[in-house]
Amino acid sequence: MMDLYKVEVSCIIRFIKEQGFTFLLINVYLFLEYVRPQTLYPSIDIFPFAKTTIVVTLLFFILQKKELLVSNIQNKLIILFLVVILMSSYNAMSSSIALQRVPDFIAWMIIYFLIINIVNTPGRIFIFIFAFLLYSFKMAQFSFFKWVSHGFSFLKDGSGGGPGWFKNSGEFGIQMCIFLAYSACFIQALKEYWPRWKKIIFLSFPVTALSGTISCSSRGAVLGGAGVVMYLLLCSKHKVKGLIAVCAIVTVAFVMMPQQQLERFKTAGEDSTSISRIQLWDRGLELVKKYPVLGVGYRNWGVAQQEHFGLDNQLLPHNIFLECATELGYTGLAVFMLMVVFTFANNRRTRAMVQSTGKSDRFIYYMTYGSDAALVGYLISGFFVTVLYYPYFWINLSMTVALNNVASRYTPDEAKTASLEFVETRGDNAA
């Protein structure tokens, strides 16, 4: 673990080779989902690579699994969420549309269970999160150089993050919020292992994440990024130093933000985009009142817009909470909010286990703060975008449970060899 925490490439490659086929497959899936080479190069986009990888991973996992499945309250909640989706689908305004989309959520549920059961050791969780950061950094640096090439000017469609889930400005901005949270905590956890040149390299992670939240031209992403920074400040023991850092970040962000983007904040609530979303939210709330228990039906927002208001069925709610409540009713919203609450509860329990006698892994400890802050950024940004069934929440949920499971499986000897001692940081919070 010491060599892994030093981010020695040869050690990382050797470790991955020793982990078996299922761990390799789940990392291949992560690569395909976040880098999406099959979309970058249309000539190879002739096969459902990501879905096939998940199916093959599941088959190998079932054949090779010898241990008991990971137990966590989130398992029950995600299954309950599926039950609500099925009930809502059968009672939907258009059951055919709903049932056609049910496999999409089942795929997220399978991915969740695979991650928490395969990424189940300190080394594996490190590799998985490190890979997640690398893929996010690829998007961030692409966005940064595009912004530079345009002279740091305002880009109407944003600087972009590549094809797939993160193509649009708002979606890319949310990923940058999540990247900011995890990368900042990654540095805080492992900086003692690195020489200066590595610290500089890894410092570029949160720097490009911040630039991405600005250059994506999404007001929601900027608010989400601010939420991440403020959450980490509130969790920090060193409030004065943290406040100085936050002031510096805000100053730089204000200076770098294009004038047109600043103007968009001044007209928030009054411009055409804001008015359109407020109208959609009003209609969504009206639908929730009419269908309070199970909503209009899973993935039936567009059908409801057309039948109740005579509007284009391609319109989106632009709000994850309203998306959930409208399509799944208060029942679905309640289960979703329970998953949010128990994400924070899981991370709090994980930190308590890490701080207990003989368990002192700084990486696990600080990554729980990264998970918390990422969720804060997602919830704030998601208030303005339709991204409930995008990777953000479900991958973060998986990593939260995986962190909790790894911490619970530590023995005192494993903890001593896998961590930095908490001599001075015991009881400390994220910086």
C-alpha positions in Angstrom: 0.0 0.0 0.0 2.8 2.4 0.7 4.0 2.1 -2.9 0.5 2.5 -4.2 0.0 5.7 -2.2 3.3 7.0 -3.6 1.6 6.5 -7.1 4.4 4.4 -8.4 3.4 3.3 -11.9 5.2 0.0 -11.9 3.6 -0.9 -8.5 0.2 0.1 -9.8 0.5 -2.1 -12.9 1.9 -5.0 -10.8 -1.0 -4.7 -8.3 -3.6 -4.7 -11.0 -2.1 -7.8 -12.6 -2.4 -9.6 -9.2 -6.1 -8.8 -8.6 -7.9 -11.2 -11.0 -10.1 -10.8 -14.0 -13.3 -9.3 -12.4 -11.3 -6.4 -10.9 -9.8 -5.7 -14.3 -13.2 -5.9 -15.9 -14.8 -3.4 -13.5 -12.0 -1.0 -14.3 -12.4 -1.5 -18.0 -16.1 -0.6 -17.5 -15.2 2.6 -15.7 -12.8 3.5 -18.6 -15.5 2.9 -21.2 -18.1 4.8 -19.3 -16.0 7.9 -18.6 -13.5 8.1 -21.5 -15.8 6.5 -24.1 -13.3 5.7 -26.8 -16.1 4.1 -28.8 -17.7 7.5 -29.1 -14.5 9.4 -29.7 -13.7 7.1 -32.6 -17.0 6.4 -34.5 -15.2 3.7 -36.6 -15.2 1.4 -33.5 -18.6 2.3 -32.3 -20.2 -0.9 -33.7 -20.6 -2.8 -30.5 -22.2 -2.0 -27.0 -18.8 -2.2 -25.3 -19.8 -0.8 -21.9 -23.0 -2.9 -21.5 -21.2 -6.1 -22.7 -18.4 -5.4 -20.2 -20.9 -5.2 -17.4 -22.6 -8.5 -18.4 -19.3 -10.3 -18.7 -18.2 -8.9 -15.3 -21.4 -10.1 -13.7 -21.0 -13.6 -15.1 -17.4 -13.9 -13.9 -18.4 -12.4 -10.6 -21.2 -15.0 -10.1 -18.9 -17.9 -11.1 -16.0 -16.8 -8.9 -17.7 -15.3 -5.9 -16.9 -17.2 -2.7 -17.5 -14.6 0.0 -20.7 -13.3 1.3 -22.1 -10.2 -0.5 -21.4 -6.8 1.1 -24.2 -5.8 3.5 -25.3 -2.2 3.7 -28.6 -0.4 4.2 -28.1 1.2 0.7 -28.5 -2.2 -0.8 -32.1 -2.3 0.5 -32.8 1.2 -0.5 -31.6 0.8 -4.1 -33.7 -2.3 -4.4 -36.7 -0.4 -2.9 -36.1 2.3 -5.5 -36.3 -0.3 -8.2 -39.6 -1.6 -6.7 -41.0 2.0 -6.8 -39.8 2.3 -10.4 -41.6 -0.9 -11.3 -44.8 0.1 -9.5 -44.7 3.5 -11.2 -44.1 1.9 -14.6 -47.1 -0.3 -14.4 -49.3 2.7 -13.3 -47.6 5.1 -15.8 -49.4 7.3 -18.3 -47.5 5.3 -20.9 -46.5 1.9 -19.4 -44.8 0.9 -22.6 -42.3 3.8 -22.5 -41.7 3.3 -18.8 -41.1 -0.5 -19.1 -38.7 0.0 -22.1 -36.5 2.2 -19.9 -36.5 0.0 -16.7 -33.4 -1.9 -17.9 -31.5 1.4 -17.8 -31.9 1.6 -14.0 -31.4 -2.1 -13.5 -28.0 -1.6 -15.2 -27.1 1.1 -12.6 -28.2 -1.3 -9.8 -26.0 -4.1 -11.2 -23.1 -1.7 -11.5 -23.6 -0.6 -7.9 -23.5 -4.2 -6.6 -20.5 -5.1 -8.7 -18.5 -2.2 -7.5 -19.2 -2.6 -3.8 -18.4 -6.4 -4.0 -15.4 -6.3 -6.3 -13.7 -3.1 -5.1 -13.3 -4.5 -1.6 -9.7 -4.0 -0.4 -7.6 -0.9 0.4 -5.6 -1.4 -2.7 -8.6 -1.9 -5.0 -10.5 1.1 -3.7 -7.3 3.2 -4.2 -6.9 2.1 -7.8 -10.6 2.5 -8.6 -10.7 6.1 -7.2 -7.4 7.0 -8.8 -8.6 5.8 -12.2 -11.8 7.8 -11.7 -9.7 10.9 -11.1 -7.5 10.3 -14.1 -10.5 10.0 -16.4 -12.0 13.1 -14.9 -8.7 14.9 -15.4 -8.7 14.0 -19.0 -12.0 15.8 -19.5 -10.8 18.7 -17.4 -7.5 19.3 -19.2 -9.3 19.1 -22.6 -11.8 21.7 -21.4 -9.0 23.9 -20.0 -7.0 23.9 -23.2 -10.1 24.7 -25.2 -10.9 27.6 -23.0 -7.3 28.8 -23.3 -7.5 28.6 -27.1 -10.5 30.9 -26.9 -8.7 33.4 -24.8 -10.6 32.6 -21.6 -13.7 34.1 -23.2 -17.3 33.1 -22.7 -18.3 30.0 -24.6 -22.0 29.8 -25.2 -22.1 26.0 -25.3 -19.4 25.7 -22.7 -15.9 24.2 -23.0 -17.3 20.7 -23.1 -16.0 17.4 -21.6 -16.1 15.0 -24.5 -18.9 12.8 -25.8 -21.5 10.8 -23.8 -22.8 11.7 -20.4 -20.7 14.9 -20.1 -21.1 16.5 -23.6 -23.4 19.3 -22.5 -22.2 22.2 -20.4 -24.4 21.4 -17.3 -23.5 17.7 -17.2 -19.8 18.4 -17.7 -20.0 21.0 -14.9 -21.4 18.5 -12.5 -18.6 16.1 -13.2 -16.1 18.9 -12.5 -17.8 19.6 -9.1 -17.4 15.9 -8.2 -13.8 15.8 -9.6 -13.0 18.9 -7.5 -14.3 17.3 -4.3 -12.4 14.0 -4.7 -9.2 15.4 -6.1 -8.9 18.0 -3.2 -9.3 15.2 -0.6 -7.0 12.9 -2.6 -4.2 15.4 -2.3 -4.9 16.1 1.4 -4.8 12.3 2.1 -1.6 11.4 0.3 0.5 14.5 -0.1 3.0 13.3 2.5 3.9 10.4 0.2 4.9 12.6 -2.7 7.9 14.6 -3.8 7.3 18.2 -4.8 7.0 17.5 -8.5 4.2 15.0 -7.9 2.4 17.4 -5.6 2.5 20.0 -8.4 1.1 17.4 -10.9 -1.8 16.4 -8.6 -2.5 20.0 -7.7 -3.4 20.5 -11.4 -6.4 18.2 -10.7 -8.5 20.5 -8.6 -7.1 23.5 -10.5 -8.5 22.2 -13.8 -11.7 21.1 -12.1 -12.2 24.7 -10.9 -11.5 26.0 -14.4 -13.9 23.5 -15.8 -16.7 24.7 -13.6 -16.2 28.2 -14.9 -15.5 27.5 -18.6 -18.5 25.2 -18.9 -20.8 28.3 -18.8 -23.2 26.6 -16.5 -24.5 28.7 -13.5 -25.6 25.6 -11.7 -22.1 24.1 -12.0 -20.5 27.3 -10.5 -23.0 27.1 -7.6 -22.2 23.4 -7.2 -18.5 24.1 -7.1 -19.0 26.8 -4.5 -21.0 24.3 -2.5 -18.1 21.8 -2.6 -15.6 24.5 -1.5 -17.8 25.7 1.3 -18.6 22.1 2.5 -14.9 21.3 2.7 -14.3 24.6 4.6 -17.0 23.7 7.1 -15.5 20.3 7.7 -12.0 21.7 8.1 -10.4 21.9 11.5 -8.2 24.8 10.3 -10.9 27.3 9.6 -8.7 30.3 9.3 -6.3 28.7 6.8 -9.3 27.3 5.0 -11.1 30.6 4.8 -8.0 32.3 3.4 -7.8 29.5 0.7 -11.5 30.0 -0.1 -11.1 33.7 -0.4 -8.2 33.2 -2.8 -10.2 30.7 -4.9 -13.2 33.0 -5.0 -11.0 36.0 -6.1 -9.3 34.0 -8.8 -12.7 32.6 -10.0 -14.2 36.1 -10.1 -11.2 37.5 -12.1 -11.2 34.6 -14.6 -15.0 34.4 -15.1 -16.0 36.1 -18.4 -18.1 39.2 -18.2 -20.9 37.6 -20.1 -21.1 34.8 -17.5 -21.1 37.3 -14.7 -24.0 39.1 -16.4 -25.9 35.8 -16.6 -25.8 35.6 -12.8 -27.1 39.2 -12.5 -30.1 38.3 -14.7 -30.7 34.9 -13.0 -34.5 34.5 -12.5 -35.3 37.1 -15.2 -33.6 35.8 -18.4 -35.4 33.5 -20.9 -33.6 30.4 -19.6 -34.6 31.0 -16.0 -38.2 31.9 -16.9 -38.5 28.7 -19.0 -37.2 26.5 -16.2 -39.5 28.2 -13.6 -42.4 27.5 -15.9 -41.4 23.8 -16.2 -41.0 23.6 -12.4 -44.5 25.0 -11.9 -45.9 22.4 -14.2 -43.9 19.7 -12.5 -45.3 20.7 -9.1 -48.8 20.7 -10.6 -48.2 17.1 -11.8 -46.9 16.1 -8.4 -50.2 17.3 -6.8 -52.2 15.3 -9.3 -50.1 12.1 -9.0 -48.7 12.3 -5.5 -48.0 8.6 -4.7 -46.3 7.1 -7.7 -46.1 10.0 -10.1 -46.9 10.2 -13.8 -44.7 7.1 -14.4 -41.1 6.3 -14.7 -39.5 8.3 -17.6 -43.0 9.7 -18.4 -42.2 13.4 -17.9 -42.4 14.1 -21.6 -45.7 12.2 -22.0 -47.2 14.2 -19.2 -46.1 17.5 -20.7 -47.7 16.6 -23.9 -51.0 15.2 -22.5 -51.5 17.7 -19.7 -50.1 20.9 -21.2 -49.9 20.2 -24.9 -46.1 20.9 -24.9 -43.2 19.3 -26.7 -42.6 16.0 -25.1 -38.8 16.6 -25.5 -38.8 19.2 -22.7 -37.0 18.2 -19.5 -37.7 19.1 -15.9 -34.2 20.5 -15.2 -34.3 19.5 -11.6 -33.4 16.1 -10.2 -35.8 16.4 -7.2 -38.7 17.4 -9.4 -37.7 14.7 -11.9 -38.0 12.1 -9.2 -41.1 13.4 -7.6 -43.0 14.0 -10.9 -42.2 10.5 -12.3 -42.1 8.5 -9.1 -44.2 10.5 -6.7 -43.4 11.3 -3.1 -42.7 7.6 -2.7 -39.8 7.7 -5.0 -38.6 11.0 -3.7 -38.6 9.7 -0.2 -36.5 6.7 -1.1 -34.1 8.9 -3.1 -33.7 11.3 -0.1 -33.0 8.3 2.2 -30.2 7.2 -0.1 -28.8 10.7 0.2 -29.1 10.8 4.0 -27.5 7.3 4.3 -24.6 8.3 2.1 -23.6 10.9 4.6 -24.3 8.5 7.4 -22.2 5.8 5.8 -19.3 8.2 5.4 -19.6 9.3 9.0 -19.5 5.7 10.2 -16.5 5.0 8.0 -14.6 7.9 9.5 -15.4 6.6 13.0 -14.1 3.1 12.1 -10.9 4.6 10.6 -10.3 6.7 13.7 -10.9 3.7 16.0 -8.0 2.0 17.7 -5.6 0.4 15.2 -7.4 1.8 12.1 -5.7 4.8 10.7 -5.9 4.9 6.9 -5.8 8.6 5.9 -6.8 7.7 2.3 -10.1 6.0 3.4 -10.7 8.8 5.9 -10.3 11.7 3.5 -12.1 10.0 0.6 -15.3 9.9 2.7 -15.1 13.7 2.8 -14.6 13.6 -0.9 -17.7 11.5 -1.3 -19.7 13.9 0.9 -18.5 17.0 -0.9 -19.1 15.4 -4.3 -22.7 14.7 -3.2 -23.2 18.3 -2.1 -21.9 19.5 -5.5 -24.2 17.1 -7.3 -27.3 18.0 -5.3 -26.8 21.8 -5.8 -25.9 21.5 -9.5 -28.6 18.9 -10.1 -31.2 21.4 -8.9 -30.9 22.9 -12.4 -30.2 19.9 -14.6 -32.0 16.6 -15.5 -29.4 14.1 -14.3 -31.0 11.7 -11.8 -30.1 8.6 -13.9 -26.7 9.8 -15.0 -23.6 8.2 -13.5 -22.9 10.9 -10.8 -25.1 9.7 -8.0 -24.9 6.0 -8.6 -21.1 5.8 -9.0 -20.6 8.0 -5.9 -23.1 5.8 -4.0 -21.0 2.8 -5.0 -17.7 4.3 -3.9 -19.3 5.4 -0.6 -20.4 1.8 0.3 -17.1 0.4 -1.0 -15.2 2.7 1.4 -17.4 1.7 4.3 -16.9 -2.0 3.5 -13.1 -1.7 3.2 -12.9 0.2 6.5 -15.1 -2.5 8.2 -12.8 -5.3 7.0 -9.6 -3.8 8.3 -7.6 -5.7 10.9 -5.2 -3.7 13.1 -2.2 -5.2 11.3 -3.6 -4.3 7.9 -4.3 -0.8 9.1 -0.7 -0.3 10.4 0.8 -1.3 7.0 -1.8 0.5 4.8 -1.8 3.9 6.3 -0.2 7.0 7.6 -0.4 7.2 11.4 -2.9 9.7 12.9 -0.4 10.9 15.4 -1.2 14.6 14.7 -4.3 14.2 12.6 -6.4 11.9 14.8 -9.8 13.6 15.0 -8.8 16.1 12.3 -11.2 17.0 9.6 -10.8 17.5 5.9 -8.8 20.6 5.0 
